[in-house]
């Protein structure tokens, strides 16, 4: 039987190795509000991280590689099944068809295992990135005298297409209705994390230049 696309992989966001420690956020103590509470838009930081993009690209490349691998296996199984169906009736044909069924079952098991591994890698990436954001927010608080850093949600709006129940639920879950921007450390945290990642990221090797005309390549 034909198989639909075998690997469906959505990287949320969605989606890091030994990065981002020991950084700090530069912020004037004079601008610190009296109530000592800072806010951060976690979604903005997460979506704008260079590290997240690189990890997303890596996971997507791996998903594409596995998709091609299992597509080739599926084509082989289909070809083997077609060949078996053309064989004369008898024990040999039955054995050949049974072998294709076994291969098909094993391929489905392998696909599910591969998908599970990718989903675990995605979750680990999100967890690692969030921990880095959390650590950087703590450094910002210690640096500038904040005693609390809260996740801002004043940017979340009720969709015009939301039902009454959905709108009421979103309204009841909101923690902030308005935040003065002097509380916000989103840009500072994002800048520090991206700078720390750029400093630790291995340089991409430059492609080799083609040999000059008339000069044989080594």
Secondary structure, 3 states (H helix, E strand, C coil): CCCCCCCCCCCCCCCCCCCCCCCCCCCCHHHCCCCCEEEECHHHHHHHCHHHHHHHHHHHHHHHHHHHHHHHHHHHHHHHHHHHHCCCCCHHHHHHHHHHHHHHHHHHHHHHHHHHHHHHHHHHHHHHHHHHHHHHHHHHHHHHCCCEEEECCCCCCCCCCCCHHHHHHHHHHCCCCCCCHHHECHHHHHHHHHHHHHHHCCCCCCCCCCCCCCCCCC
